[in-house]
Amino acid sequence: MENDESGNKFDMNDLNVGDMINSFKGVANNPLSKFILSRTFDYCEKDNGNRLEVGLELLFGKRDNACMKCRTLSKVISFIIKRGIKSFGTTEKELEELMKDPY
């Protein structure tokens, strides 16, 4: 715990969480992000799943192939995740380990 200018105690980790929330809000409130995210929930007849699930399966090596739309969306998801990883102070390796657990 540290003290601010007025003598109030605060935890440095709280500042990081606030920054992370603001970063997420910036991405989530972006009109292009909203449009892309809305497309991820479309069902893909060719790949028998919603595009987000198929894209994540491609990204984390649980699927070898998919239609062009799902592969393209996987690349967009990858870009967004990599940007988010930096904002949340973690690594790709840590995320990959986390994603191995189905729950």
N, C-alpha and C positions, 0 to 999 in steps of 0.2 A: 504494500500500500504506500502511496505517496500523497503529498499534500499539494493542492493547487494554490493559486495566488491568494485566495481568501482563507486558506487554512483547512478547507474541506478535504477529507480523505477520498481517494479514488484508486482504482486498480488499473494499471496500464493495459491489461487485457480487455477492459471495458472499451477503451478507445479503439482497439483493433476490431472489436465486434461492431462498433458503430460505423467504422470505415467499411467493413465488409457489407453491412446492411445497405449503406449508401451506394456502394458499387453494384450490388444486386438490383436495387431500385432503378439505378441508371440504365441497366441492361433491360430489365423487365418492363420499364415504361417507354422504351424506345419503340416507335411504331413498326419499324422493320422487324424487330425482335418479336413483337406481338404477332405479326403476320406469319413469320416463320414458325413460331411455336404453335399457332393455330393449325398449321399444315401438318405438324408432327402427329396429330391425333387422328388423321385420316387413315382409314383402313386400306391396306394394300392387298388386293386380290391375288396378285402374283406371288407375294411373299407370305401370305396368310397371317398377317399381324398388323398392328398399327405401325406407322412409319417410325415413331420414336423408338419402339422396342426393337424393330429391325435395325435401325441405325445404331443403337447402343450395342446390339449383338455383333454387328460388323466391327464397331470401334474396339470392343473388348475381346475380339477373337472367338466369339461363340457361334459365329456364322461365317461361312466362307464366301457366299455370293448372294446377291440380291438384284432387284431391278434397278434401272438407272436412277429413278427418282429417289429410292431409298439409299442408294450409294451416295448420291449427291447430298442428300440430307445428312447422312453420316459425316460427311466432311464438314458441313456447317456446324453440326453438333460438336464435332471434334474441336473446331476453332473456338466455339463458345466455351466449351469446357476448359480448354487450355488457358483462355483469358481468365476464367473464373478461378482456376487453380492458383494463379498468381495473386489474385485479389484475396483469396482465403488463406494464403500462406502455407500451402501444401505442395506436394510434388506429384507428378504423373504416376510415379511408381507406387506411392501411397494410395492414390485413387484406384489404380489397377488392382491392388491387393484388396481394397474395400469392395470393389465390384465383383470379385471372385465369389463372395458370399451372396447367395441368392436372396437372403433376407436383409 
